[in-house]
Amino acid sequence: MKISMNGFGENMATFACGDTTAYGSLVKMSDNGTVSPCASGDVFCGVANSTRNGFAAVQLNGYREIPYTGTAPKVGYQTLAASGAQSVSVVSTGGRSYLVVDVDPNAKTIGMML
């Protein structure tokens, strides 16, 4: 993409997490104030931007580049769900609508607004 949206509207919050939550993990709420990595088909609330000592800084809003699996999403609003802890996929049921602003089919990544 010829322009950069990095940093646009970023919003982070700190949550408790377990040892399996790693940088870049798509996460879901798993308990009060606690996140865990997503499994395939889960609706995600954000992306773990860092983890340390049982806590994760989770990006809840703003631009984020994320790998995808399966059919490449199109730009515009797409219904997406986690396809594991590290990537997303287009789904017809479940999921949540996100704005996809760029697609890189060679790298299999999308730029999206959380």
PADREN-423851 format. One record per atom (N, C-alpha, C): x, y, z; residue in three letters; atom name. Coordinates in steps of 0.2 Angstrom, whole numbers, plus 5000, padded with zeros to 4 digits. Example, Ala and Ser with C-alpha at 12.3 -4.5 7.8 and 13.67 -1.06 7.14 Angstrom:
NODE   c1   c2   c3 code site
NODE 5066 4972 5039  ALA    N
NODE 5062 4978 5039  ALA   CA
NODE 5066 4984 5039  ALA    C
NODE 5064 4989 5035  SER    N
NODE 5068 4995 5036  SER   CA
NODE 5064 5000 5039  SER    C
***
This chain:
NODE   c1   c2   c3 code site
NODE 5004 4994 5000  MET    N
NODE 5000 5000 5000  MET   CA
NODE 5004 5006 5000  MET    C
NODE 5003 5011 4996  LYS    N
NODE 5007 5017 4996  LYS   CA
NODE 5006 5022 5001  LYS    C
NODE 5001 5021 5006  ILE    N
NODE 5000 5026 5011  ILE   CA
NODE 5001 5021 5018  ILE    C
NODE 5002 5024 5023  SER    N
NODE 5003 5021 5030  SER   CA
NODE 4997 5023 5034  SER    C
NODE 4994 5018 5037  MET    N
NODE 4989 5019 5042  MET   CA
NODE 4991 5017 5049  MET    C
NODE 4997 5015 5050  ASN    N
NODE 5000 5013 5056  ASN   CA
NODE 4999 5018 5061  ASN    C
NODE 4996 5016 5067  GLY    N
NODE 4995 5021 5073  GLY   CA
NODE 4989 5024 5073  GLY    C
NODE 4985 5024 5067  PHE    N
NODE 4978 5027 5067  PHE   CA
NODE 4973 5024 5072  PHE    C
NODE 4971 5028 5076  GLY    N
NODE 4966 5026 5081  GLY   CA
NODE 4967 5020 5086  GLY    C
NODE 4974 5019 5087  GLU    N
NODE 4976 5014 5091  GLU   CA
NODE 4973 5015 5098  GLU    C
NODE 4971 5010 5101  ASN    N
NODE 4968 5010 5108  ASN   CA
NODE 4970 5003 5111  ASN    C
NODE 4974 5004 5117  MET    N
NODE 4976 4998 5120  MET   CA
NODE 4973 4997 5127  MET    C
NODE 4972 4991 5130  ALA    N
NODE 4970 4990 5137  ALA   CA
NODE 4974 4984 5139  ALA    C
NODE 4975 4984 5146  THR    N
NODE 4979 4978 5149  THR   CA
NODE 4974 4973 5152  THR    C
NODE 4975 4967 5150  PHE    N
NODE 4971 4962 5153  PHE   CA
NODE 4976 4956 5156  PHE    C
NODE 4973 4952 5160  ALA    N
NODE 4977 4946 5163  ALA   CA
NODE 4976 4941 5157  ALA    C
NODE 4981 4937 5157  CYS    N
NODE 4982 4932 5151  CYS   CA
NODE 4986 4926 5154  CYS    C
NODE 4985 4920 5150  GLY    N
NODE 4989 4914 5152  GLY   CA
NODE 4995 4914 5148  GLY    C
NODE 4999 4909 5149  ASP    N
NODE 5006 4908 5146  ASP   CA
NODE 5005 4907 5138  ASP    C
NODE 4999 4905 5136  THR    N
NODE 4998 4903 5129  THR   CA
NODE 4997 4909 5124  THR    C
NODE 4996 4915 5128  THR    N
NODE 4995 4921 5124  THR   CA
NODE 5001 4924 5122  THR    C
NODE 5002 4925 5116  ALA    N
NODE 5009 4928 5113  ALA   CA
NODE 5008 4934 5109  ALA    C
NODE 5013 4938 5107  TYR    N
NODE 5013 4943 5103  TYR   CA
NODE 5009 4942 5097  TYR    C
NODE 5004 4946 5095  GLY    N
NODE 5001 4945 5088  GLY   CA
NODE 4995 4940 5089  GLY    C
NODE 4994 4937 5095  SER    N
NODE 4988 4933 5096  SER   CA
NODE 4981 4936 5095  SER    C
NODE 4977 4934 5091  LEU    N
NODE 4970 4936 5091  LEU   CA
NODE 4967 4934 5098  LEU    C
NODE 4964 4938 5102  VAL    N
NODE 4961 4936 5108  VAL   CA
NODE 4954 4937 5109  VAL    C
NODE 4951 4933 5114  LYS    N
NODE 4944 4934 5116  LYS   CA
NODE 4944 4935 5123  LYS    C
NODE 4938 4937 5126  MET    N
NODE 4937 4938 5133  MET   CA
NODE 4936 4930 5135  MET    C
NODE 4939 4928 5141  SER    N
NODE 4939 4922 5143  SER   CA
NODE 4936 4922 5151  SER    C
NODE 4937 4927 5154  ASP    N
NODE 4935 4928 5161  ASP   CA
NODE 4935 4935 5163  ASP    C
NODE 4933 4937 5169  ASN    N
NODE 4933 4944 5171  ASN   CA
NODE 4940 4947 5170  ASN    C
NODE 4941 4952 5166  GLY    N
NODE 4947 4955 5165  GLY   CA
NODE 4953 4951 5162  GLY    C
NODE 4951 4945 5159  THR    N
NODE 4956 4940 5156  THR   CA
NODE 4954 4939 5149  THR    C
NODE 4960 4938 5145  VAL    N
NODE 4959 4936 5138  VAL   CA
NODE 4963 4930 5137  VAL    C
NODE 4961 4926 5132  SER    N
NODE 4965 4920 5130  SER   CA
NODE 4965 4920 5122  SER    C
NODE 4970 4916 5119  PRO    N
NODE 4970 4916 5112  PRO   CA
NODE 4964 4913 5109  PRO    C
NODE 4962 4915 5103  CYS    N
NODE 4956 4912 5099  CYS   CA
NODE 4958 4906 5096  CYS    C
NODE 4952 4902 5095  ALA    N
NODE 4952 4896 5091  ALA   CA
NODE 4949 4897 5085  ALA    C
NODE 4949 4893 5080  SER    N
NODE 4946 4894 5074  SER   CA
NODE 4938 4895 5074  SER    C
NODE 4936 4901 5071  GLY    N
NODE 4929 4902 5072  GLY   CA
NODE 4927 4907 5077  GLY    C
NODE 4931 4908 5082  ASP    N
NODE 4930 4913 5087  ASP   CA
NODE 4930 4920 5085  ASP    C
NODE 4925 4924 5088  VAL    N
NODE 4925 4931 5087  VAL   CA
NODE 4930 4934 5092  VAL    C
NODE 4935 4938 5089  PHE    N
NODE 4940 4941 5093  PHE   CA
NODE 4939 4948 5095  PHE    C
NODE 4941 4950 5101  CYS    N
NODE 4940 4957 5103  CYS   CA
NODE 4946 4961 5102  CYS    C
NODE 4952 4958 5100  GLY    N
NODE 4958 4962 5099  GLY   CA
NODE 4964 4958 5097  GLY    C
NODE 4970 4961 5097  VAL    N
NODE 4976 4958 5096  VAL   CA
NODE 4981 4959 5102  VAL    C
NODE 4984 4954 5104  ALA    N
NODE 4989 4955 5109  ALA   CA
NODE 4995 4959 5106  ALA    C
NODE 4997 4965 5109  ASN    N
NODE 5002 4969 5106  ASN   CA
NODE 5009 4967 5110  ASN    C
NODE 5008 4965 5116  SER    N
NODE 5014 4963 5120  SER   CA
NODE 5011 4958 5126  SER    C
NODE 5015 4954 5129  THR    N
NODE 5013 4950 5134  THR   CA
NODE 5019 4950 5139  THR    C
NODE 5018 4950 5146  ARG    N
NODE 5023 4949 5151  ARG   CA
NODE 5020 4948 5157  ARG    C
NODE 5023 4943 5161  ASN    N
NODE 5021 4942 5168  ASN   CA
NODE 5014 4941 5169  ASN    C
NODE 5011 4937 5164  GLY    N
NODE 5003 4936 5165  GLY   CA
NODE 4999 4941 5163  GLY    C
NODE 5001 4946 5159  PHE    N
NODE 4997 4952 5157  PHE   CA
NODE 4998 4953 5150  PHE    C
NODE 4993 4955 5146  ALA    N
NODE 4994 4957 5139  ALA   CA
NODE 4991 4964 5138  ALA    C
NODE 4995 4968 5134  ALA    N
NODE 4992 4974 5131  ALA   CA
NODE 4989 4972 5125  ALA    C
NODE 4982 4973 5125  VAL    N
NODE 4978 4971 5119  VAL   CA
NODE 4976 4977 5115  VAL    C
NODE 4977 4977 5109  GLN    N
NODE 4975 4983 5104  GLN   CA
NODE 4967 4981 5103  GLN    C
NODE 4963 4986 5105  LEU    N
NODE 4956 4985 5104  LEU   CA
NODE 4953 4989 5098  LEU    C
NODE 4957 4994 5096  ASN    N
NODE 4954 4998 5090  ASN   CA
NODE 4960 5001 5086  ASN    C
NODE 4959 5003 5080  GLY    N
NODE 4964 5006 5076  GLY   CA
NODE 4966 5001 5070  GLY    C
NODE 4971 5003 5066  TYR    N
NODE 4973 4999 5061  TYR   CA
NODE 4978 4994 5063  TYR    C
NODE 4977 4988 5060  ARG    N
NODE 4981 4982 5062  ARG   CA
NODE 4982 4978 5055  ARG    C
NODE 4988 4976 5054  GLU    N
NODE 4990 4971 5049  GLU   CA
NODE 4989 4964 5052  GLU    C
NODE 4985 4960 5048  ILE    N
NODE 4984 4953 5051  ILE   CA
NODE 4985 4948 5045  ILE    C
NODE 4988 4942 5046  PRO    N
NODE 4988 4937 5041  PRO   CA
NODE 4980 4934 5040  PRO    C
NODE 4979 4932 5034  TYR    N
NODE 4973 4928 5033  TYR   CA
NODE 4974 4921 5030  TYR    C
NODE 4969 4917 5031  THR    N
NODE 4969 4911 5028  THR   CA
NODE 4963 4910 5024  THR    C
NODE 4963 4905 5019  GLY    N
NODE 4957 4904 5014  GLY   CA
NODE 4957 4909 5009  GLY    C
NODE 4951 4911 5007  THR    N
NODE 4949 4916 5002  THR   CA
NODE 4951 4923 5004  THR    C
NODE 4955 4926 5000  ALA    N
NODE 4957 4933 5001  ALA   CA
NODE 4951 4938 5003  ALA    C
NODE 4951 4941 5008  PRO    N
NODE 4945 4946 5009  PRO   CA
NODE 4945 4951 5004  PRO    C
NODE 4940 4955 5003  LYS    N
NODE 4940 4961 4999  LYS   CA
NODE 4940 4967 5003  LYS    C
NODE 4942 4972 5000  VAL    N
NODE 4942 4979 5004  VAL   CA
NODE 4935 4981 5005  VAL    C
NODE 4934 4984 5010  GLY    N
NODE 4927 4986 5012  GLY   CA
NODE 4925 4982 5018  GLY    C
NODE 4919 4982 5020  TYR    N
NODE 4917 4979 5026  TYR   CA
NODE 4916 4971 5025  TYR    C
NODE 4919 4967 5029  GLN    N
NODE 4919 4960 5028  GLN   CA
NODE 4918 4957 5035  GLN    C
NODE 4914 4951 5035  THR    N
NODE 4913 4948 5041  THR   CA
NODE 4919 4943 5042  THR    C
NODE 4923 4944 5048  LEU    N
NODE 4929 4940 5049  LEU   CA
NODE 4928 4937 5056  LEU    C
NODE 4932 4931 5056  ALA    N
NODE 4932 4928 5063  ALA   CA
NODE 4940 4925 5063  ALA    C
NODE 4942 4923 5069  ALA    N
NODE 4948 4920 5070  ALA   CA
NODE 4949 4913 5066  ALA    C
NODE 4954 4912 5063  SER    N
NODE 4955 4905 5060  SER   CA
NODE 4961 4902 5064  SER    C
NODE 4961 4903 5070  GLY    N
NODE 4967 4901 5074  GLY   CA
NODE 4969 4907 5078  GLY    C
NODE 4974 4907 5082  ALA    N
NODE 4976 4912 5086  ALA   CA
NODE 4980 4918 5082  ALA    C
NODE 4982 4916 5076  GLN    N
NODE 4987 4921 5072  GLN   CA
NODE 4984 4923 5066  GLN    C
NODE 4978 4921 5064  SER    N
NODE 4975 4924 5057  SER   CA
NODE 4968 4924 5058  SER    C
NODE 4965 4927 5052  VAL    N
NODE 4958 4928 5052  VAL   CA
NODE 4956 4925 5045  VAL    C
NODE 4949 4924 5045  SER    N
NODE 4946 4921 5038  SER   CA
NODE 4939 4925 5037  SER    C
NODE 4937 4925 5031  VAL    N
NODE 4931 4927 5030  VAL   CA
NODE 4926 4922 5031  VAL    C
NODE 4920 4924 5035  VAL    N
NODE 4915 4919 5037  VAL   CA
NODE 4908 4921 5035  VAL    C
NODE 4904 4917 5033  SER    N
NODE 4897 4919 5031  SER   CA
NODE 4892 4919 5037  SER    C
NODE 4894 4915 5043  THR    N
NODE 4890 4916 5049  THR   CA
NODE 4894 4917 5055  THR    C
NODE 4892 4920 5060  GLY    N
NODE 4896 4921 5066  GLY   CA
NODE 4901 4927 5064  GLY    C
NODE 4906 4928 5067  GLY    N
NODE 4911 4933 5065  GLY   CA
NODE 4908 4940 5067  GLY    C
NODE 4912 4945 5065  ARG    N
NODE 4910 4952 5066  ARG   CA
NODE 4912 4956 5060  ARG    C
NODE 4909 4961 5058  SER    N
NODE 4910 4965 5053  SER   CA
NODE 4916 4970 5054  SER    C
NODE 4921 4970 5050  TYR    N
NODE 4927 4974 5051  TYR   CA
NODE 4929 4978 5044  TYR    C
NODE 4932 4984 5044  LEU    N
NODE 4933 4987 5038  LEU   CA
NODE 4940 4985 5036  LEU    C
NODE 4941 4982 5030  VAL    N
NODE 4947 4980 5027  VAL   CA
NODE 4949 4985 5022  VAL    C
NODE 4955 4988 5024  VAL    N
NODE 4957 4994 5020  VAL   CA
NODE 4962 4992 5014  VAL    C
NODE 4966 4986 5015  ASP    N
NODE 4971 4984 5010  ASP   CA
NODE 4971 4977 5011  ASP    C
NODE 4973 4973 5005  VAL    N
NODE 4974 4966 5005  VAL   CA
NODE 4980 4965 5001  VAL    C
NODE 4985 4961 5004  ASP    N
NODE 4991 4959 5000  ASP   CA
NODE 4991 4951 4999  ASP    C
NODE 4988 4949 4993  PRO    N
NODE 4988 4942 4992  PRO   CA
NODE 4994 4938 4992  PRO    C
NODE 5000 4942 4990  ASN    N
NODE 5006 4938 4990  ASN   CA
NODE 5009 4937 4997  ASN    C
NODE 5008 4941 5002  ALA    N
NODE 5010 4940 5009  ALA   CA
NODE 5004 4937 5013  ALA    C
NODE 4998 4936 5010  LYS    N
NODE 4992 4934 5013  LYS   CA
NODE 4991 4938 5020  LYS    C
NODE 4991 4944 5019  THR    N
NODE 4989 4949 5025  THR   CA
NODE 4984 4954 5023  THR    C
NODE 4980 4956 5028  ILE    N
NODE 4976 4962 5026  ILE   CA
NODE 4977 4967 5031  ILE    C
NODE 4976 4973 5030  GLY    N
NODE 4976 4979 5034  GLY   CA
NODE 4969 4981 5036  GLY    C
NODE 4967 4981 5042  MET    N
NODE 4960 4982 5044  MET   CA
NODE 4959 4986 5050  MET    C
NODE 4954 4989 5051  MET    N
NODE 4952 4993 5057  MET   CA
NODE 4948 4988 5062  MET    C
NODE 4951 4988 5068  LEU    N
NODE 4948 4984 5073  LEU   CA
NODE 4942 4988 5076  LEU    C
***
